Amino acid sequence: MGSRWGFALAVSIAALAGLISGSTPAAAAPPVVWCEFTPTPDNPAARPVMPPVPVAPAFGTVDVTFHFNYGPVTVRLDRGGAAPCAVQNMASLVLQRFYDNSQCWRLTDSGRLGVLQCGDIYEVEKGGPGYKFPDEVNGGETYGRGTVAMGNQGPGTNGSEFFIVHSFANIPANYSVLGQVVRGMDALDRMVAAGITPSERGPLDGLPAQPVTITAATF
């Protein structure tokens, strides 16, 4: 048990101390927010990972690149933004290589919703990391092109699932915003252009017509 928590502590320190390439210090630290990650025994981990140590998150920004089979997409995570615990969680999952060699399971291009959804690596609602954490929303969130936010299966069920907005998302402000795509929207546009496999949700909401795979996620 000690070695497992030692690994989790190392992950947390690496993710939060700003020692990752591309991170920048914050000008001023907002009030401390303590993160809580709760085990979900009814939804075991798809891959064995440890939750981040529940300590106060760091601040500033850090860039994560998702290497898709369509090309790299770089996301700037805002550790001092509205959802610092969600960002801390994604940093931990990236460090533990949770997203590597996983497929994105939903592509939508309807009139009100244009997103690519990834991170539920095994099966919808059963592919998370084995823990959950609360929403970080204030009701004013908007989801424009390039926004990256947490996906969930209801209030307070955040885990590993996330979505990238490729056009816009006219949805309630129920999803914690992680950051913004800063490079690679052209790769996302190519995924959309390849088409969508119709599903029970409609002809423009289903699996990508051609598989979309995250081969690796790196700092």
Phi and psi in degrees as GROMACS dihedral restraints (atoms count N, CA, C in turn):
[ dihedral_restraints ]
;  ai    aj    ak    al  type     phi  dphi    fc
    3     4     5     6     1   -61.9    20    10
    4     5     6     7     1   -41.6    20    10
    6     7     8     9     1   -66.8    20    10
    7     8     9    10     1   -35.0    20    10
    9    10    11    12     1   -64.2    20    10
   10    11    12    13     1   -45.7    20    10
   12    13    14    15     1   -71.2    20    10
   13    14    15    16     1   -29.4    20    10
   15    16    17    18     1   -63.2    20    10
   16    17    18    19     1   -39.1    20    10
   18    19    20    21     1   -65.7    20    10
   19    20    21    22     1   -42.1    20    10
   21    22    23    24     1   -61.9    20    10
   22    23    24    25     1   -40.4    20    10
   24    25    26    27     1   -63.8    20    10
   25    26    27    28     1   -40.9    20    10
   27    28    29    30     1   -62.5    20    10
   28    29    30    31     1   -40.5    20    10
   30    31    32    33     1   -61.4    20    10
   31    32    33    34     1   -45.7    20    10
   33    34    35    36     1   -64.3    20    10
   34    35    36    37     1   -44.5    20    10
   36    37    38    39     1   -62.0    20    10
   37    38    39    40     1   -45.0    20    10
   39    40    41    42     1   -62.7    20    10
   40    41    42    43     1   -39.4    20    10
   42    43    44    45     1   -74.8    20    10
   43    44    45    46     1   -32.1    20    10
   45    46    47    48     1  -100.0    20    10
   46    47    48    49     1   -18.6    20    10
   48    49    50    51     1   -84.1    20    10
   49    50    51    52     1    -3.0    20    10
   51    52    53    54     1    77.6    20    10
   52    53    54    55     1    24.8    20    10
   54    55    56    57     1   -92.7    20    10
   55    56    57    58     1     3.9    20    10
   57    58    59    60     1   -87.1    20    10
   58    59    60    61     1   139.9    20    10
   60    61    62    63     1   -56.4    20    10
   61    62    63    64     1   132.1    20    10
   63    64    65    66     1    97.8    20    10
   64    65    66    67     1    -6.6    20    10
   66    67    68    69     1   -79.5    20    10
   67    68    69    70     1   153.3    20    10
   69    70    71    72     1  -131.9    20    10
   70    71    72    73     1   145.4    20    10
   72    73    74    75     1   -72.5    20    10
   73    74    75    76     1   153.5    20    10
   75    76    77    78     1   -87.1    20    10
   76    77    78    79     1   149.8    20    10
   78    79    80    81     1   -69.3    20    10
   79    80    81    82     1   -39.3    20    10
   81    82    83    84     1  -151.0    20    10
   82    83    84    85     1   142.0    20    10
   84    85    86    87     1   -88.8    20    10
   85    86    87    88     1   127.3    20    10
   87    88    89    90     1   -71.2    20    10
   88    89    90    91     1   175.7    20    10
   90    91    92    93     1   -55.5    20    10
   91    92    93    94     1   146.0    20    10
   93    94    95    96     1   -66.0    20    10
   94    95    96    97     1   134.4    20    10
   96    97    98    99     1  -120.4    20    10
   97    98    99   100     1   125.1    20    10
   99   100   101   102     1   -94.2    20    10
  100   101   102   103     1   132.2    20    10
  102   103   104   105     1   -93.4    20    10
  103   104   105   106     1   140.4    20    10
  105   106   107   108     1  -125.3    20    10
  106   107   108   109     1   127.8    20    10
  108   109   110   111     1  -120.9    20    10
  109   110   111   112     1   118.5    20    10
  111   112   113   114     1  -108.4    20    10
  112   113   114   115     1   129.5    20    10
  114   115   116   117     1   -59.8    20    10
  115   116   117   118     1   149.2    20    10
  117   118   119   120     1  -123.2    20    10
  118   119   120   121     1    83.9    20    10
  120   121   122   123     1   -60.9    20    10
  121   122   123   124     1   -26.9    20    10
  123   124   125   126     1   -78.7    20    10
  124   125   126   127     1    -9.1    20    10
  126   127   128   129     1  -135.9    20    10
  127   128   129   130     1    76.2    20    10
  129   130   131   132     1   -64.8    20    10
  130   131   132   133     1   161.4    20    10
  132   133   134   135     1   -64.0    20    10
  133   134   135   136     1   138.2    20    10
  135   136   137   138     1   -72.5    20    10
  136   137   138   139     1   -31.8    20    10
  138   139   140   141     1  -134.8    20    10
  139   140   141   142     1   144.8    20    10
  141   142   143   144     1   -71.4    20    10
  142   143   144   145     1   105.6    20    10
  144   145   146   147     1  -132.4    20    10
  145   146   147   148     1   159.3    20    10
  147   148   149   150     1  -100.9    20    10
  148   149   150   151     1   143.4    20    10
  150   151   152   153     1   -69.2    20    10
  151   152   153   154     1   156.5    20    10
  153   154   155   156     1   -59.8    20    10
  154   155   156   157     1   149.0    20    10
  156   157   158   159     1   -62.9    20    10
  157   158   159   160     1   132.4    20    10
  159   160   161   162     1   -76.1    20    10
  160   161   162   163     1    72.6    20    10
  162   163   164   165     1  -118.1    20    10
  163   164   165   166     1   170.2    20    10
  165   166   167   168     1   -62.1    20    10
  166   167   168   169     1   134.6    20    10
  168   169   170   171     1   -72.1    20    10
  169   170   171   172     1   156.9    20    10
  171   172   173   174     1   -79.7    20    10
  172   173   174   175     1   177.5    20    10
  174   175   176   177     1  -128.3    20    10
  175   176   177   178     1   171.5    20    10
  177   178   179   180     1   101.6    20    10
  178   179   180   181     1  -167.8    20    10
  180   181   182   183     1  -120.4    20    10
  181   182   183   184     1   157.9    20    10
  183   184   185   186     1  -147.1    20    10
  184   185   186   187     1   140.4    20    10
  186   187   188   189     1   -97.1    20    10
  187   188   189   190     1   132.3    20    10
  189   190   191   192     1  -118.5    20    10
  190   191   192   193     1   132.9    20    10
  192   193   194   195     1  -108.5    20    10
  193   194   195   196     1   121.4    20    10
  195   196   197   198     1   -93.0    20    10
  196   197   198   199     1   116.5    20    10
  198   199   200   201     1   -90.0    20    10
  199   200   201   202     1    94.9    20    10
  201   202   203   204     1   -84.4    20    10
  202   203   204   205     1   161.4    20    10
  204   205   206   207     1   -68.0    20    10
  205   206   207   208     1    -8.2    20    10
  207   208   209   210     1   -97.9    20    10
  208   209   210   211     1    -5.1    20    10
  210   211   212   213     1   128.4    20    10
  211   212   213   214     1   166.3    20    10
  213   214   215   216     1   -77.5    20    10
  214   215   216   217     1   144.8    20    10
  216   217   218   219     1  -127.9    20    10
  217   218   219   220     1   118.5    20    10
  219   220   221   222     1  -101.3    20    10
  220   221   222   223     1   128.5    20    10
  222   223   224   225     1  -114.0    20    10
  223   224   225   226     1   130.1    20    10
  225   226   227   228     1   -92.6    20    10
  226   227   228   229     1   108.5    20    10
  228   229   230   231     1   -84.1    20    10
  229   230   231   232     1   133.6    20    10
  231   232   233   234     1  -102.2    20    10
  232   233   234   235     1    97.1    20    10
  234   235   236   237     1   -70.6    20    10
  235   236   237   238     1   -20.6    20    10
  237   238   239   240     1  -101.1    20    10
  238   239   240   241     1    13.3    20    10
  240   241   242   243     1   -87.0    20    10
  241   242   243   244     1  -152.6    20    10
  243   244   245   246     1   -77.2    20    10
  244   245   246   247     1   -16.2    20    10
  246   247   248   249     1  -132.0    20    10
  247   248   249   250     1    62.4    20    10
  249   250   251   252     1   -64.3    20    10
  250   251   252   253     1   -31.2    20    10
  252   253   254   255     1   -71.9    20    10
  253   254   255   256     1   -38.2    20    10
  255   256   257   258     1   -63.0    20    10
  256   257   258   259     1   -39.4    20    10
  258   259   260   261     1   -67.7    20    10
  259   260   261   262     1   -43.1    20    10
  261   262   263   264     1   -57.5    20    10
  262   263   264   265     1   -40.8    20    10
  264   265   266   267     1   -64.7    20    10
  265   266   267   268     1   -46.4    20    10
  267   268   269   270     1   -62.9    20    10
  268   269   270   271     1   -39.9    20    10
  270   271   272   273     1   -59.6    20    10
  271   272   273   274     1   -41.7    20    10
  273   274   275   276     1   -64.3    20    10
  274   275   276   277     1   -43.3    20    10
  276   277   278   279     1   -65.5    20    10
  277   278   279   280     1   -38.5    20    10
  279   280   281   282     1   -63.4    20    10
  280   281   282   283     1   -45.0    20    10
  282   283   284   285     1   -62.5    20    10
  283   284   285   286     1   -32.1    20    10
  285   286   287   288     1   -89.7    20    10
  286   287   288   289     1     4.4    20    10
  288   289   290   291     1    63.4    20    10
  289   290   291   292     1    31.3    20    10
  291   292   293   294     1   -62.6    20    10
  292   293   294   295     1   -38.8    20    10
  294   295   296   297     1   -83.1    20    10
  295   296   297   298     1   -11.1    20    10
  297   298   299   300     1   -62.2    20    10
  298   299   300   301     1   135.4    20    10
  300   301   302   303     1    58.0    20    10
  301   302   303   304     1    44.4    20    10
  303   304   305   306     1  -118.9    20    10
  304   305   306   307     1   150.7    20    10
  306   307   308   309     1  -102.4    20    10
  307   308   309   310     1   143.7    20    10
  309   310   311   312     1   -82.1    20    10
  310   311   312   313     1   131.9    20    10
  312   313   314   315     1  -104.4    20    10
  313   314   315   316     1    -4.4    20    10
  315   316   317   318     1  -146.4    20    10
  316   317   318   319     1   130.8    20    10
  318   319   320   321     1  -129.3    20    10
  319   320   321   322     1   127.9    20    10
  321   322   323   324     1  -127.0    20    10
  322   323   324   325     1   138.2    20    10
  324   325   326   327     1  -145.2    20    10
  325   326   327   328     1    50.7    20    10
  327   328   329   330     1   -93.1    20    10
  328   329   330   331     1  -177.4    20    10
  330   331   332   333     1   -65.5    20    10
  331   332   333   334     1   -27.2    20    10
  333   334   335   336     1  -112.8    20    10
  334   335   336   337     1    -8.7    20    10
  336   337   338   339     1  -144.3    20    10
  337   338   339   340     1   122.4    20    10
  339   340   341   342     1  -133.7    20    10
  340   341   342   343     1    90.3    20    10
  342   343   344   345     1  -139.3    20    10
  343   344   345   346     1   155.2    20    10
  345   346   347   348     1  -109.6    20    10
  346   347   348   349     1   126.4    20    10
  348   349   350   351     1  -112.9    20    10
  349   350   351   352     1   129.8    20    10
  351   352   353   354     1  -138.4    20    10
  352   353   354   355     1   176.0    20    10
  354   355   356   357     1    96.2    20    10
  355   356   357   358     1   -13.2    20    10
  357   358   359   360     1   -93.6    20    10
  358   359   360   361     1    86.5    20    10
  360   361   362   363     1   -79.1    20    10
  361   362   363   364     1   -15.3    20    10
  363   364   365   366     1  -111.7    20    10
  364   365   366   367     1   -54.2    20    10
  366   367   368   369     1  -158.9    20    10
  367   368   369   370     1   143.9    20    10
  369   370   371   372     1   -54.2    20    10
  370   371   372   373     1   127.6    20    10
  372   373   374   375     1    71.6    20    10
  373   374   375   376     1     2.1    20    10
  375   376   377   378     1  -132.3    20    10
  376   377   378   379     1    10.3    20    10
  378   379   380   381     1  -113.7    20    10
  379   380   381   382     1    22.8    20    10
  381   382   383   384     1   -83.7    20    10
  382   383   384   385     1  -170.2    20    10
  384   385   386   387     1   -89.9    20    10
  385   386   387   388     1     1.9    20    10
  387   388   389   390     1    90.4    20    10
  388   389   390   391     1    11.6    20    10
  390   391   392   393     1  -151.5    20    10
  391   392   393   394     1   167.8    20    10
  393   394   395   396     1  -137.7    20    10
  394   395   396   397     1   165.8    20    10
  396   397   398   399     1  -150.6    20    10
  397   398   399   400     1   160.3    20    10
  399   400   401   402     1   -68.7    20    10
  400   401   402   403     1   159.1    20    10
  402   403   404   405     1   -67.0    20    10
  403   404   405   406     1   151.1    20    10
  405   406   407   408     1  -126.2    20    10
  406   407   408   409     1    80.6    20    10
  408   409   410   411     1  -133.0    20    10
  409   410   411   412     1   150.6    20    10
  411   412   413   414     1  -121.5    20    10
  412   413   414   415     1     3.7    20    10
  414   415   416   417     1    91.7    20    10
  415   416   417   418     1    -8.8    20    10
  417   418   419   420     1  -105.8    20    10
  418   419   420   421     1     7.7    20    10
  420   421   422   423     1   -65.9    20    10
  421   422   423   424     1   140.6    20    10
  423   424   425   426     1  -126.0    20    10
  424   425   426   427     1   156.6    20    10
  426   427   428   429     1  -129.3    20    10
  427   428   429   430     1    75.1    20    10
  429   430   431   432     1   -85.2    20    10
  430   431   432   433     1   178.5    20    10
  432   433   434   435     1   -55.3    20    10
  433   434   435   436     1   129.9    20    10
  435   436   437   438     1    90.8    20    10
  436   437   438   439     1    -7.6    20    10
  438   439   440   441     1   -69.2    20    10
  439   440   441   442     1   139.7    20    10
  441   442   443   444     1  -117.8    20    10
  442   443   444   445     1   127.0    20    10
  444   445   446   447     1  -141.2    20    10
  445   446   447   448     1   162.5    20    10
  447   448   449   450     1   -71.8    20    10
  448   449   450   451     1   139.9    20    10
  450   451   452   453     1   -97.3    20    10
  451   452   453   454     1   156.7    20    10
  453   454   455   456     1  -154.4    20    10
  454   455   456   457     1   174.1    20    10
  456   457   458   459     1  -110.4    20    10
  457   458   459   460     1    24.1    20    10
  459   460   461   462     1   138.3    20    10
  460   461   462   463     1   172.2    20    10
  462   463   464   465     1   -56.0    20    10
  463   464   465   466     1   132.1    20    10
  465   466   467   468     1    71.9    20    10
  466   467   468   469     1    20.4    20    10
  468   469   470   471     1  -111.6    20    10
  469   470   471   472     1    24.6    20    10
  471   472   473   474     1   -62.0    20    10
  472   473   474   475     1   143.1    20    10
  474   475   476   477     1  -147.0    20    10
  475   476   477   478     1   -90.3    20    10
  477   478   479   480     1  -122.8    20    10
  478   479   480   481     1   -13.4    20    10
  480   481   482   483     1   -71.9    20    10
  481   482   483   484     1   139.3    20    10
  483   484   485   486     1  -148.2    20    10
  484   485   486   487     1   162.0    20    10
  486   487   488   489     1  -133.4    20    10
  487   488   489   490     1   151.8    20    10
  489   490   491   492     1  -116.0    20    10
  490   491   492   493     1   128.1    20    10
  492   493   494   495     1   -83.6    20    10
  493   494   495   496     1   120.0    20    10
  495   496   497   498     1   -95.6    20    10
  496   497   498   499     1   -16.6    20    10
  498   499   500   501     1  -133.0    20    10
  499   500   501   502     1   -78.8    20    10
  501   502   503   504     1  -158.3    20    10
  502   503   504   505     1   163.1    20    10
  504   505   506   507     1  -134.4    20    10
  505   506   507   508     1   107.0    20    10
  507   508   509   510     1   -89.5    20    10
  508   509   510   511     1    80.1    20    10
  510   511   512   513     1  -133.7    20    10
  511   512   513   514     1   160.4    20    10
  513   514   515   516     1   -60.9    20    10
  514   515   516   517     1   156.1    20    10
  516   517   518   519     1   -81.0    20    10
  517   518   519   520     1    62.0    20    10
  519   520   521   522     1  -109.0    20    10
  520   521   522   523     1     4.9    20    10
  522   523   524   525     1  -123.6    20    10
  523   524   525   526     1   124.5    20    10
  525   526   527   528     1   -65.6    20    10
  526   527   528   529     1   129.4    20    10
  528   529   530   531     1   -87.6    20    10
  529   530   531   532     1   122.7    20    10
  531   532   533   534     1   -87.7    20    10
  532   533   534   535     1   -38.8    20    10
  534   535   536   537     1   168.9    20    10
  535   536   537   538     1  -151.7    20    10
  537   538   539   540     1  -141.6    20    10
  538   539   540   541     1   142.2    20    10
  540   541   542   543     1   -67.8    20    10
  541   542   543   544     1   129.2    20    10
  543   544   545   546     1  -111.8    20    10
  544   545   546   547     1   -17.2    20    10
  546   547   548   549     1  -151.4    20    10
  547   548   549   550     1   140.4    20    10
  549   550   551   552     1   106.2    20    10
  550   551   552   553     1    13.1    20    10
  552   553   554   555     1   -62.6    20    10
  553   554   555   556     1   -25.6    20    10
  555   556   557   558     1   -63.9    20    10
  556   557   558   559     1   -35.5    20    10
  558   559   560   561     1   -65.4    20    10
  559   560   561   562     1   -40.3    20    10
  561   562   563   564     1   -64.4    20    10
  562   563   564   565     1   -40.1    20    10
  564   565   566   567     1   -62.5    20    10
  565   566   567   568     1   -35.4    20    10
  567   568   569   570     1   -67.5    20    10
  568   569   570   571     1   -35.5    20    10
  570   571   572   573     1   -61.9    20    10
  571   572   573   574     1   -44.5    20    10
  573   574   575   576     1   -65.2    20    10
  574   575   576   577     1   -42.2    20    10
  576   577   578   579     1   -63.7    20    10
  577   578   579   580     1   -25.3    20    10
  579   580   581   582     1   -71.8    20    10
  580   581   582   583     1   -15.6    20    10
  582   583   584   585     1   102.4    20    10
  583   584   585   586     1   174.1    20    10
  585   586   587   588     1  -130.7    20    10
  586   587   588   589     1   139.2    20    10
  588   589   590   591     1   -83.6    20    10
  589   590   591   592     1   119.1    20    10
  591   592   593   594     1   -57.2    20    10
  592   593   594   595     1   148.9    20    10
  594   595   596   597     1  -138.6    20    10
  595   596   597   598     1  -174.8    20    10
  597   598   599   600     1   -64.9    20    10
  598   599   600   601     1   -15.8    20    10
  600   601   602   603     1   -81.7    20    10
  601   602   603   604     1   -15.0    20    10
  603   604   605   606     1   138.3    20    10
  604   605   606   607     1   173.1    20    10
  606   607   608   609     1   -72.8    20    10
  607   608   609   610     1   -17.4    20    10
  609   610   611   612     1  -117.2    20    10
  610   611   612   613     1    29.5    20    10
  612   613   614   615     1  -152.4    20    10
  613   614   615   616     1    99.1    20    10
  615   616   617   618     1  -175.1    20    10
  616   617   618   619     1  -159.7    20    10
  618   619   620   621     1   -64.7    20    10
  619   620   621   622     1   146.7    20    10
  621   622   623   624     1   -56.6    20    10
  622   623   624   625     1   139.6    20    10
  624   625   626   627     1   -60.5    20    10
  625   626   627   628     1   -34.2    20    10
  627   628   629   630     1  -114.3    20    10
  628   629   630   631     1   136.5    20    10
  630   631   632   633     1   -53.3    20    10
  631   632   633   634     1   137.6    20    10
  633   634   635   636     1  -113.9    20    10
  634   635   636   637     1   116.0    20    10
  636   637   638   639     1  -121.0    20    10
  637   638   639   640     1   134.4    20    10
  639   640   641   642     1   -87.1    20    10
  640   641   642   643     1   104.3    20    10
  642   643   644   645     1   -74.2    20    10
  643   644   645   646     1   -31.4    20    10
  645   646   647   648     1  -163.9    20    10
  646   647   648   649     1   154.9    20    10
  648   649   650   651     1  -126.5    20    10
  649   650   651   652     1   126.6    20    10
  651   652   653   654     1  -137.0    20    10
  652   653   654   655     1   157.9    20    10
